[in-house]
Amino acid sequence: MTIATPKFGVGASALRKEDLPLLKGEGSYTSDIARPDELRGYVLRSPHAAATFEIMSLDAAREAPGVHLILTADDIPDLGDVPCLARIVQPDGSKHDVRNAPVLCRGRVRHVGDAVAFIVADTQDQAEDAAELIELDWQMEEANVSLRAVAAGDAVPLVWPELGTNLVYEHQTGDPAPVAEAFAKAHRVTEIALVNNRLVANYMEPRAALGEWDAASKSFTLTSGSQGVHGVRGSLAGHVFRMPPDKIRVITPDVGGGFGTKAFNYREYPLVMEAARRLGRPVKWVSSRAEHFLADSHGRDSIVHAAVAMDEDGKITALRIRMDANMGAYLSQYGPMIPTMAAIMATGVYDIPLLDMHICAFYTNTTPVDAYRGAGRPEAAYAIERLVDKAARETGLSPAEFRRRNFIRPEQFPYKTQGGRLYDVGEFDGHMTKAMELADWDGFAARADQSAARGLIRGIGMSTYVEACAFAGSEPAKLRLNGDGTITLFIGTQTNGQGHATAYSQFIADKIGIDFDKIIVRQGDTAELERGGGTGGSRSIPLGGVSVAAASEGLAEKMKRIAGDELEAAAEDIELVAGEARVVGTDQALSFAGIAAAAKSEDDLISVSDIVQDEATYPNGTHIVEVEIDPDTGHVDIASYQVVDDFGLTVNPILLLGQVHGGIVQGIGQCLNEETVYSPEGQLLTATLMDYGLPRAEGLPFFRFDTRNVPSTTNALGIKGAGEAATIGSCPAVMNAVVDALFRARGIDHIDMPATPQKVWALLNGG
């Protein structure tokens, strides 16, 4: 991909300005921050998935060396539960009941890892040792851990007996009656049943939290890795502590990955805060990797039955989907909403006139489930793209031809989907055709023969996806010209490693001639910005970048006016270049520091913009994958990977490439490696990196990436979100390739994720 671009402006492959300190070990993560008198906290967690308990004695633990405080549920009656902030409208118009996670359990635990007590000591080891001295009387109960069993109506224990059911909610999208009629009249019907396996985020940096209390102002400071400080503060202030938001300051320093899972308020945050208030000293909690597996929200975990009705030409006339979704033991912050995000994107890139999608969400004695990279949209793309491939096979059409017959055509835009989304633009056949050319789709047969000569089975698969992201809303940006000529940006998104400082600096450099190193990007402190939407749903650059660009234009105009006054020239005759304001065509100039000094008021140095976007953006693209399967071992190797995406305006090609690579790897991980497995008793069997199969570099191909961009009309700069797109497009492409190989070899037309060697070998050998 060759693009002529400026060195640092929008469109340039500017290298990440935030990387050098991180590479030199100069990053500052929550666990790196140490207060001179800080104490360490440890959460005593349940070893049982379903049980009642009584704390018999805390005496020995309280007397243990170094212990300062032990909190149980009885000690914190005034603290509210950690809230679920999403309630779904059911078919009868009602909203479902909510069962939130208590900060500490009140006599009953509902999943392994549930929080029972919080111990604060001088050191981590002392806190852990004291936890072992707490005397507990457990009354174990039978656990409910199988989504399939609970969805089938089997007799399973109730996670919340007072509800009389494990059903959280039902949700309906579309009208079942006309869909039933279309299926009755269909020339052909294709059906598929799919499992979207449960995942654990496994970001590089486990969560951590540092709580501090200022007795004089009666206010808290919480330092923690998050995806948005304002959201965490709102949950803590409004629901847990029930105090004014300005009495809680939340700070997020460097963050080592988030993927949605760090967007939420967790129990450990109010625990360190409350302990700090009681002890008058800072209290820090740092998660272990094992705690991450047990206590941080999981992702995906749903079962889908989907079917399409078709006419004699292979045109889809109706789509029916039944989704059963696992919510876990409690409703996480946005957990109930995630399956409904699949409903809004159920029809994908296809012109499907009728939709009937019914969702049932259930409680189980497992870790709560919430947003994980893509948050419902990967589930939607996986269902429709696996189904479309199967329909193509059954109709005798090629995967590409079947898609072409059903794509939404360019002249149909703007296009209102049956899921209620309004697609603005799209040229789906365009990027599919380009991807097929770049992947040499027509040369696959020869490559398959070469693989066969080596005793391997080769398959090829594609997915053509669309997602909704950067949803309607805004992200305010504030720019300030400093006295030394630098510029500081304050913005309420939160980088988790994506390169925000670089991307935002490109917008500023585009409008104001200033060196990258003189642009300071400030995120992650509620004391510095009144509000912010955080990072999630691929919103930071499409929403935040637009406001940054507008604020930069505003500040540039102010700087030109000040410089014009000082240089006795009209503002329109001033250009901002290389840290100076110059009169065009002369050698007269004033440094940016000189402009700051000449400003008559603070307002002259500040520019704020809050550009509101009325509709989501809709990135889309085609992934094409080839796999080789060793029938002797069942091992699946990704032989080649081609992507052609439509992201509208590209802000930074190299940052975009990083987002695409990372998303693909997470998709491949779900397809081939990752699976969260519980025993019938509710024990998490995949609770370490020895048991949970993360993808490794050695198992990944060289990714070939290109774009065929159509600017968004809903975004002021034409940008479409890109942070989650590759995770959405990758899973169906990989699994379609695996199924293609299995079908060619043995006529096998289905396998669920993850396609592990054991599972593949068993299918190939009649197991």
C-alpha positions in Angstrom: 0.0 0.0 0.0 1.7 3.2 -1.2 0.4 6.5 0.0 2.0 9.9 -0.4 1.6 11.6 2.9 3.1 14.4 5.0 5.7 13.3 7.6 3.6 13.9 10.7 0.1 14.9 9.6 -3.0 12.8 9.1 -2.3 9.9 6.7 1.4 9.6 7.7 2.9 6.4 9.0 4.3 8.4 12.0 6.1 6.1 14.5 4.6 5.8 17.9 5.9 8.6 20.1 4.9 6.7 23.3 7.0 3.7 22.6 10.5 4.7 23.7 9.8 5.2 27.4 8.0 1.8 27.5 10.8 0.1 25.7 13.3 1.6 28.1 11.3 0.4 31.1 10.2 3.9 32.0 6.5 3.2 31.8 4.4 3.9 34.9 1.7 1.2 35.5 -0.5 1.1 38.6 1.7 -1.6 40.1 4.8 0.6 39.6 3.4 3.4 41.7 4.5 3.1 45.3 3.5 5.4 48.2 6.0 5.5 51.1 3.4 4.2 53.6 1.3 2.1 51.4 -0.3 -1.2 52.6 -1.1 -4.2 50.5 -4.5 -5.8 50.0 -5.5 -9.4 49.2 -8.9 -10.8 48.3 -9.9 -14.1 49.9 -11.9 -15.8 47.1 -14.3 -18.7 47.1 -12.9 -22.2 46.2 -16.5 -23.3 45.5 -18.9 -22.4 42.6 -22.0 -22.6 44.7 -22.1 -22.6 48.5 -23.3 -20.9 51.6 -20.7 -20.0 54.2 -20.3 -18.6 57.7 -17.2 -16.9 58.9 -16.5 -18.7 62.2 -13.5 -16.7 63.4 -11.2 -13.9 62.2 -9.2 -13.8 65.4 -6.1 -15.6 64.3 -6.0 -13.7 61.0 -6.3 -10.4 62.7 -3.5 -11.2 65.0 -1.2 -12.4 62.2 2.0 -10.5 61.6 1.6 -7.2 59.7 -2.2 -7.3 59.5 -4.0 -4.0 59.8 -7.5 -4.7 58.6 -9.9 -7.4 57.5 -13.1 -6.5 55.8 -16.1 -8.8 55.4 -19.6 -8.1 54.1 -20.7 -7.3 57.7 -18.2 -4.5 57.9 -19.4 -2.6 54.8 -23.2 -2.5 54.9 -23.2 1.0 53.6 -21.4 0.2 50.4 -23.7 -0.5 47.4 -23.1 -3.4 45.0 -21.0 -3.1 41.9 -23.7 -2.2 39.4 -24.9 -3.5 36.1 -25.7 -0.5 34.0 -27.6 -2.2 31.1 -31.1 -3.4 31.3 -32.7 -5.0 28.2 -36.3 -4.4 27.0 -38.1 -7.8 26.7 -40.8 -8.7 24.3 -43.6 -7.6 26.7 -42.0 -4.2 27.1 -40.6 -4.8 30.6 -37.0 -4.6 31.7 -35.5 -7.6 33.4 -34.4 -7.8 37.1 -30.8 -7.2 37.9 -28.5 -9.2 40.2 -25.4 -7.2 40.9 -22.1 -8.4 42.4 -21.8 -7.4 46.1 -18.5 -5.8 47.0 -18.0 -8.8 49.4 -20.3 -11.8 49.4 -23.1 -12.0 52.0 -23.1 -15.6 53.2 -23.4 -17.1 49.7 -20.9 -17.5 46.8 -21.9 -18.0 43.2 -18.8 -18.8 41.3 -15.2 -19.9 42.0 -13.3 -16.7 42.7 -16.2 -14.8 44.3 -14.9 -12.3 46.9 -15.4 -13.3 50.5 -13.0 -11.1 52.5 -10.4 -8.4 52.0 -7.2 -8.5 54.1 -4.8 -5.6 54.4 -1.3 -6.0 55.7 2.2 -4.6 55.4 3.1 -6.9 52.6 1.4 -9.1 50.0 2.8 -12.3 51.6 1.5 -11.3 55.0 -2.0 -10.6 53.7 -2.0 -14.0 51.9 -0.8 -15.8 55.0 -3.4 -14.2 57.1 -6.2 -15.2 54.7 -5.3 -18.8 55.3 -6.1 -18.3 59.0 -9.7 -17.2 58.5 -12.0 -19.9 59.7 -14.9 -20.6 57.3 -17.7 -23.1 57.5 -18.7 -24.0 53.9 -22.0 -25.7 52.9 -21.4 -26.8 49.3 -24.3 -26.9 46.8 -24.6 -28.3 43.3 -23.4 -25.9 40.7 -25.0 -24.9 37.4 -22.2 -24.4 34.9 -23.5 -25.6 31.5 -25.1 -23.1 29.2 -26.4 -25.8 27.0 -28.1 -27.6 29.9 -29.7 -24.5 31.3 -30.9 -23.3 27.9 -32.3 -26.7 27.1 -34.5 -26.5 30.2 -32.7 -29.3 32.0 -33.2 -29.5 35.8 -30.2 -27.5 37.0 -29.7 -25.6 40.2 -30.9 -22.0 40.5 -28.1 -19.4 40.8 -30.6 -17.0 42.4 -33.3 -19.2 44.0 -35.6 -16.2 44.8 -36.0 -15.6 41.1 -37.4 -19.0 40.5 -35.5 -19.2 37.1 -32.1 -19.0 35.6 -33.4 -16.9 32.8 -32.1 -13.3 32.9 -34.1 -11.9 30.0 -35.5 -12.6 26.6 -35.1 -10.2 23.7 -36.7 -10.1 20.3 -35.5 -8.4 17.1 -37.8 -8.5 14.1 -41.3 -10.0 13.6 -41.4 -13.8 13.7 -44.7 -14.1 11.7 -43.5 -13.0 8.2 -40.3 -14.8 8.8 -42.2 -18.1 9.4 -44.2 -17.4 6.2 -41.0 -16.8 4.2 -39.5 -20.1 5.5 -42.7 -22.0 4.6 -42.5 -20.7 1.0 -38.7 -21.1 0.7 -37.1 -23.0 -2.2 -34.3 -24.0 0.1 -33.5 -23.7 3.8 -30.0 -23.9 5.3 -29.4 -24.3 9.0 -26.4 -24.2 11.3 -25.7 -24.6 15.0 -22.7 -22.8 16.4 -20.8 -22.3 19.7 -19.1 -19.1 20.4 -16.6 -20.3 23.0 -15.9 -18.4 26.3 -12.7 -16.4 26.4 -10.4 -14.8 29.0 -8.9 -11.5 27.9 -5.4 -12.1 29.1 -4.0 -8.6 28.6 -0.3 -8.2 29.4 -0.9 -6.2 32.6 -3.2 -7.7 35.2 -5.5 -5.3 36.9 -4.3 -3.3 40.0 -5.7 -0.6 42.2 -4.3 2.0 44.6 -6.8 3.6 47.0 -6.0 6.9 48.9 -8.2 8.9 51.3 -7.8 12.6 52.1 -9.4 13.2 55.5 -9.3 16.9 55.3 -11.3 17.1 52.1 -13.1 13.8 52.7 -12.3 12.6 49.2 -10.8 9.5 47.5 -8.2 9.1 44.9 -8.2 5.8 43.0 -5.4 4.9 40.7 -6.1 2.0 38.4 -5.6 0.8 34.8 -8.9 1.4 33.1 -10.5 2.2 29.8 -12.0 5.5 31.0 -11.7 7.2 34.3 -15.0 9.1 34.2 -17.0 5.9 33.7 -15.2 4.2 36.7 -15.8 7.3 38.8 -19.5 7.5 37.9 -20.1 3.9 38.9 -18.2 4.3 42.2 -19.8 7.6 43.1 -23.3 6.9 42.0 -23.8 3.3 43.0 -21.1 2.1 45.5 -20.2 5.0 47.7 -23.2 7.2 46.9 -21.3 10.4 47.1 -20.7 13.4 44.9 -18.5 12.6 41.9 -16.1 15.5 42.7 -15.2 13.6 45.9 -13.7 10.8 43.9 -10.6 11.4 41.7 -9.7 8.5 39.4 -6.3 8.4 37.7 -5.2 5.9 35.1 -1.5 5.8 34.3 0.0 3.5 31.6 -2.2 0.5 30.7 -1.0 -2.8 29.4 -4.0 -3.8 27.3 -7.7 -3.6 27.9 -9.9 -5.3 25.1 -13.1 -4.1 26.8 -12.4 -6.0 30.0 -10.8 -3.0 31.8 -13.7 -0.8 31.0 -15.7 -1.9 34.1 -15.8 -1.1 37.8 -14.6 -4.1 39.8 -15.0 -5.0 43.5 -11.3 -4.4 44.3 -11.6 -0.7 43.6 -14.1 0.2 46.4 -12.2 -2.3 48.6 -8.9 -0.5 48.4 -10.7 2.9 48.8 -12.7 1.9 51.8 -9.6 0.3 53.4 -7.6 3.5 52.8 -10.4 5.5 54.4 -10.4 3.4 57.5 -6.7 3.1 57.9 -5.6 6.6 56.8 -3.0 5.0 54.6 -2.8 4.1 50.9 -3.8 0.6 50.1 -2.8 -1.2 46.9 -4.1 -4.4 45.4 -2.4 -6.2 42.5 -4.0 -9.1 40.7 -2.2 -12.3 40.0 -2.7 -14.0 36.7 -4.8 -16.6 38.4 -7.1 -14.0 39.8 -7.4 -12.5 36.4 -8.8 -15.9 35.1 -11.2 -16.1 38.1 -12.3 -12.6 38.8 -12.1 -10.4 35.6 -15.1 -10.6 33.3 -15.0 -13.2 30.5 -16.0 -12.8 26.9 -18.3 -14.4 24.3 -20.0 -17.7 25.5 -23.1 -18.2 23.5 -24.9 -20.9 21.5 -26.6 -20.0 18.2 -29.0 -21.8 16.0 -29.4 -19.9 12.7 -31.2 -20.5 9.4 -31.7 -18.8 6.1 -34.6 -19.2 3.7 -33.7 -18.8 0.0 -35.4 -18.5 -3.3 -34.5 -20.6 -6.4 -31.7 -18.1 -7.3 -30.0 -18.4 -3.9 -31.3 -15.0 -2.8 -31.9 -14.9 1.0 -35.5 -14.1 1.8 -35.4 -14.4 5.6 -33.0 -15.0 8.5 -33.9 -16.7 11.8 -31.5 -16.8 14.7 -31.9 -18.2 18.2 -29.1 -17.2 20.6 -28.6 -18.5 24.1 -26.1 -16.3 26.0 -24.3 -17.0 29.3 -24.2 -14.1 31.7 -22.4 -15.9 34.5 -23.3 -15.6 38.2 -23.8 -11.8 38.3 -24.7 -9.2 35.7 -21.5 -7.4 34.8 -21.5 -3.7 33.9 -22.7 -4.0 30.3 -23.1 -7.8 30.2 -26.8 -8.0 29.3 -26.3 -5.6 26.4 -23.6 -7.7 24.6 -25.9 -10.3 23.0 -28.2 -7.5 21.8 -25.2 -6.0 20.0 -25.2 -9.2 17.9 -28.9 -8.7 17.1 -28.3 -5.2 15.6 -25.7 -6.6 13.2 -27.3 -10.0 12.5 -27.8 -9.5 8.8 -24.2 -8.4 8.1 -23.4 -7.1 4.6 -26.5 -8.8 3.1 -29.8 -7.5 1.7 -32.0 -9.6 3.9 -35.6 -8.4 4.0 -36.8 -10.3 7.1 -35.2 -11.1 10.4 -36.4 -13.0 13.5 -33.8 -13.1 16.2 -34.6 -14.2 19.7 -32.1 -14.1 22.6 -32.3 -15.8 25.9 -29.7 -14.9 28.5 -29.1 -17.1 31.5 -27.3 -17.1 34.9 -24.7 -19.8 35.6 -22.3 -20.4 38.5 -19.4 -19.0 36.4 -17.5 -15.8 36.2 -19.6 -12.9 34.8 -19.4 -12.3 31.1 -19.1 -8.8 29.5 -17.7 -7.0 26.5 -14.6 -8.4 24.9 -13.0 -7.0 21.8 -16.0 -6.5 19.4 -18.7 -7.0 22.0 -21.5 -8.8 20.2 -20.5 -7.9 16.7 -18.0 -10.8 16.4 -20.8 -13.2 17.4 -23.1 -11.6 14.7 -20.4 -11.9 11.9 -19.5 -15.4 13.0 -23.1 -16.6 12.7 -24.0 -15.0 9.4 -20.7 -15.8 7.7 -20.6 -19.4 8.7 -24.2 -19.7 7.7 -23.7 -18.1 4.3 -20.7 -20.4 3.5 -22.9 -23.4 4.3 -25.7 -22.1 2.2 -23.3 -21.6 -0.7 -22.1 -25.2 -0.4 -25.7 -26.5 -0.3 -26.8 -24.4 -3.3 -23.8 -25.4 -5.4 -22.7 -21.8 -5.7 -19.2 -20.6 -4.9 -18.7 -18.6 -1.6 -18.1 -15.5 -3.7 -21.0 -15.9 -6.0 -23.5 -16.6 -3.2 -22.3 -13.4 -1.5 -22.5 -11.3 -4.6 -26.1 -12.4 -5.1 -27.0 -11.2 -1.6 -24.8 -8.2 -1.0 -26.3 -4.8 -0.3 -25.5 -3.0 -3.5 -23.9 0.5 -3.5 -27.0 2.1 -5.0 -29.1 0.9 -2.0 -27.3 3.1 0.5 -28.2 4.6 2.9 -29.6 1.2 3.9 -31.7 0.5 6.9 -31.1 -3.0 8.2 -33.6 -5.3 9.9 -31.5 -4.9 13.0 -32.2 -1.2 13.0 -28.8 0.1 11.8 -28.5 2.7 9.1 -25.5 1.9 6.9 -24.3 5.0 5.1 -21.9 3.6 2.4 -20.4 0.3 1.3 -18.9 -1.4 -1.7 -18.8 -4.9 -0.4 -18.2 -6.7 -3.8 -15.4 -4.3 -4.4 -13.3 -5.3 -1.4 -14.2 -9.0 -1.8 -13.0 -9.0 -5.4 -9.8 -7.2 -4.6 -9.1 -9.6 -1.7 -9.7 -12.6 -4.0 -7.3 -11.2 -6.5 -4.6 -10.4 -3.9 -5.1 -13.9 -2.3 -4.9 -15.6 -5.8 -8.2 -17.3 -5.1 -8.2 -18.9 -8.6 -4.8 -20.5 -7.9 -6.0 -22.3 -4.8 -6.5 -25.7 -6.6 -2.9 -25.9 -7.5 -1.8 -25.1 -4.0 -4.2 -27.7 -2.6 -2.6 -30.3 -4.9 0.9 -29.2 -3.6 -0.4 -29.6 0.0 -1.8 -33.1 -0.8 1.5 -34.1 -2.2 2.9 -33.5 1.2 0.2 -35.4 2.9 -1.7 -32.3 4.1 -5.3 -31.1 3.6 -5.7 -27.5 2.4 -8.8 -25.4 2.7 -9.7 -21.8 1.8 -12.3 -19.6 3.4 -13.5 -16.0 3.5 -15.6 -13.7 5.5 -17.2 -10.4 4.3 -18.0 -8.5 7.5 -19.4 -5.2 8.5 -19.6 -3.8 12.0 -21.1 -0.8 13.8 -18.7 1.2 16.0 -17.9 4.7 17.0 -21.6 5.0 17.9 -23.4 8.3 18.0 -22.1 10.8 20.5 -19.0 12.9 21.0 -15.7 13.2 22.8 -14.7 16.7 23.9 -11.1 17.8 23.4 -9.3 20.7 25.1 -6.1 22.2 23.7 -3.9 24.6 25.6 -0.8 26.6 24.3 1.7 26.6 27.1 4.2 29.2 28.1 7.1 27.3 26.7 5.5 26.9 23.3 4.3 23.3 23.8 0.7 22.3 23.3 -1.2 20.1 25.7 -4.2 18.1 24.7 -6.7 17.0 27.4 -9.1 14.3 26.2 -11.3 11.7 28.0 -10.5 8.7 26.0 -8.0 6.3 27.4 -5.1 4.6 25.6 -4.5 1.0 26.4 -1.6 0.7 24.0 -3.3 1.7 20.8 -1.1 4.8 20.1 -3.4 7.6 21.0 -0.7 10.1 21.7 0.7 9.6 18.2 -2.7 9.7 16.4 -4.0 12.7 18.2 -0.7 14.5 17.7 -1.1 13.9 14.0 -4.4 15.8 14.0 -2.7 18.7 15.9 0.3 18.7 13.6 -2.0 18.8 10.6 -3.5 22.1 11.8 -0.7 23.7 13.8 3.0 23.6 12.6 4.5 22.1 15.7 7.0 19.3 16.3 5.6 16.0 17.6 7.8 16.1 20.7 6.2 19.4 21.7 2.7 18.0 21.9 1.6 16.6 25.2 -1.4 14.3 25.4 -3.1 14.0 28.8 -5.6 11.3 29.5 -6.7 9.4 32.5 -7.4 11.9 35.3 -10.8 13.1 36.3 -9.3 16.2 37.8 -8.1 17.5 34.5 -11.2 17.1 32.4 -14.8 17.5 33.3 -16.1 14.6 31.3 -15.0 11.8 28.9 -16.4 8.8 27.3 -13.4 6.5 27.7 -12.2 4.0 25.1 -14.4 1.2 23.8 -16.4 0.5 20.6 -13.6 1.8 18.4 -14.6 5.3 19.3 -11.4 7.1 20.3 -10.1 8.2 16.9 -13.4 8.6 15.0 -15.0 10.7 17.8 -12.0 12.0 19.7 -9.9 12.7 16.6 -12.6 14.8 15.0 -12.9 17.0 18.1 -9.1 17.3 18.3 -8.9 18.4 14.7 -11.6 21.0 15.3 -10.0 22.2 18.5 -6.7 22.5 16.7 -8.3 24.7 14.0 -9.7 26.9 16.8 -6.4 27.2 18.6 -4.6 27.9 15.3 -7.0 30.8 14.6 -6.4 32.3 18.0 -2.6 32.0 17.6 -2.7 33.6 14.2 -4.7 36.6 15.6 -2.3 37.1 18.5 0.7 36.8 16.2 -0.9 39.2 13.7 -1.3 41.8 16.3 2.3 41.4 17.5 3.7 41.4 13.9 1.4 44.1 12.6 -0.1 41.8 10.0 -3.5 40.4 9.2 -4.3 37.0 10.8 -5.0 35.6 7.3 -1.4 36.5 6.3 0.0 34.4 9.2 1.2 30.8 8.8 2.1 28.4 11.6 5.3 26.5 10.7 8.0 24.7 12.7 6.9 26.2 16.0 6.7 29.8 14.7 4.0 32.1 13.4 5.4 33.7 10.2 4.1 36.5 8.0 3.8 34.8 4.6 6.5 35.9 2.2 8.6 37.7 4.9 11.2 36.8 7.5 9.0 38.2 10.3 8.2 35.5 12.9 7.1 35.0 16.4 7.7 31.8 18.4 4.8 29.9 19.9 6.3 30.7 23.3 6.1 34.4 22.2 2.5 34.0 21.3 1.8 32.5 24.7 3.5 35.5 26.4 1.6 38.0 24.3 -1.8 36.5 25.0 -4.1 38.8 27.0 -6.1 36.2 28.7 -6.1 32.4 29.5 -9.0 32.0 27.1 -6.7 33.1 24.2 -4.5 30.1 24.9 -7.3 27.5 25.1 -9.5 25.9 22.4 -12.3 23.4 23.2 -14.3 21.4 20.7 -17.0 18.8 21.1 -18.1 17.6 17.7 -21.3 15.4 17.9 -21.7 12.5 15.6 -25.3 11.5 14.9 -24.8 7.9 13.6 -22.3 5.1 14.0 -19.5 4.3 11.5 -19.6 1.0 9.6 -16.1 -0.4 8.8 -16.2 -3.5 6.6 -14.0 -5.7 4.6 -13.0 -9.2 3.5 -10.7 -11.7 5.1 -9.4 -14.7 3.1 -7.6 -17.5 4.9 -5.9 -20.7 3.7 -5.2 -23.5 6.2 -3.3 -26.7 6.0 -4.3 -29.6 8.2 -2.1 -32.5 9.1 -4.5 -35.5 9.2 -2.0 -37.5 11.3 -2.0 -35.0 14.2 -5.1 -32.7 13.5 -2.9 -29.7 13.7 -4.2 -26.6 11.8 -1.6 -24.3 10.3 -2.6 -20.9 8.9 -0.9 -21.0 5.5 -1.8 -17.5 4.3 -3.9 -14.6 5.4 -5.2 -11.7 3.2 -7.3 -8.8 4.3 -8.8 -5.9 2.4 -10.6 -3.5 4.6 -12.7 -0.3 4.3 -11.8 2.0 7.1 -12.7 5.3 5.4 -9.9 7.8 6.0 -6.7 6.3 7.3 -5.1 8.4 10.0 -1.9 6.4 10.4 -1.3 3.3 8.2 1.2 1.7 10.6 -1.0 2.1 13.6 -3.9 0.8 11.6 -1.8 -2.2 10.6 -1.0 -2.9 14.3 -4.7 -2.8 15.2 -5.5 -5.3 12.3 -2.7 -7.6 13.2 -3.7 -7.7 16.9 -7.3 -8.3 16.1 -6.5 -11.1 13.7 -4.4 -12.8 16.3 -7.2 -12.7 18.9 -9.5 -14.1 16.3 -7.1 -16.9 15.5 -6.7 -17.6 19.2 -10.5 -18.1 19.6 -10.6 -20.3 16.5 -7.7 -22.6 17.2 -6.5 -22.3 20.8 -8.6 -20.6 23.4 -11.3 -22.3 25.4 -12.5 -21.6 29.0 -13.4 -25.0 30.5 -15.3 -25.5 33.8 -15.7 -28.9 35.6 -19.2 -30.0 36.4 -18.5 -28.8 40.0 -17.7 -25.3 38.7 -14.0 -25.4 39.0 -12.2 -23.5 36.3 -9.9 -26.1 34.7 -8.2 -23.6 32.4 -7.1 -21.2 35.0 -3.4 -20.7 34.1 -1.4 -20.1 31.0 -0.3 -23.7 31.2 -3.9 -24.8 30.5 -5.4 -21.9 28.5 -4.1 -21.9 25.0 -3.1 -18.4 23.9 -1.9 -18.1 20.3 1.8 -18.0 19.8 3.9 -16.2 17.2 5.2 -19.4 15.8 1.7 -20.4 14.8 0.9 -17.2 12.9 1.5 -16.4 9.2 2.6 -13.2 7.6 -0.5 -11.1 7.3 -1.1 -9.3 4.0 -3.2 -6.2 4.5 -4.6 -3.7 2.1 -7.5 -1.2 2.0 -10.2 -0.2 -0.4 -11.6 2.8 1.5 -14.9 4.5 1.0 -15.1 7.6 3.3 -17.8 7.5 6.0 -20.5 10.1 5.5 -21.5 9.9 9.2 -18.1 11.0 10.5 -17.0 14.6 9.9 -13.6 13.4 8.6 -14.7 10.2 6.9 -13.1 8.0 9.5 -14.5 4.5 10.4 -13.5 2.8 13.6 -10.8 0.1 13.3 -10.0 -1.2 16.7 -12.3 -4.3 16.7 -12.8 -4.9 13.0 -10.1 -7.6 12.6 -11.4 -9.7 15.5 -14.9 -9.5 13.9 -13.8 -10.6 10.4 -11.2 -13.2 11.4 -13.1 -15.9 13.2 -15.5 -16.8 10.4 -12.8 -16.7 7.8 -10.5 -19.0 9.7 -13.3 -21.5 10.5 -14.7 -21.4 7.0 -11.2 -22.4 5.8 -11.0 -25.2 8.3 -14.5 -26.5 7.3 -13.5 -26.2 3.6 -10.5 -28.4 4.3 -12.5 -31.0 6.3 -15.3 -31.1 3.7 -12.8 -31.7 0.8 -11.1 -34.4 2.8 -14.0 -36.3 4.5 -17.3 -34.5 3.6 -17.3 -32.9 7.1 -19.3 -29.7 7.0 -19.1 -28.5 10.6 -16.7 -28.0 13.5 -17.0 -25.6 16.5 -14.3 -23.3 17.8 -11.7 -24.0 19.0 -10.5 -26.3 16.2 -7.9 -27.9 18.4 -5.7 -30.8 17.1 -7.6 -33.3 19.3 -11.0 -32.2 17.9 -9.8 -32.1 14.3 -8.1 -35.4 14.5 -11.2 -37.0 16.1 -13.4 -35.7 13.2 -11.0 -36.9 10.6 -10.8 -40.3 12.2 -14.5 -40.9 12.9 -14.3 -39.9 16.6 
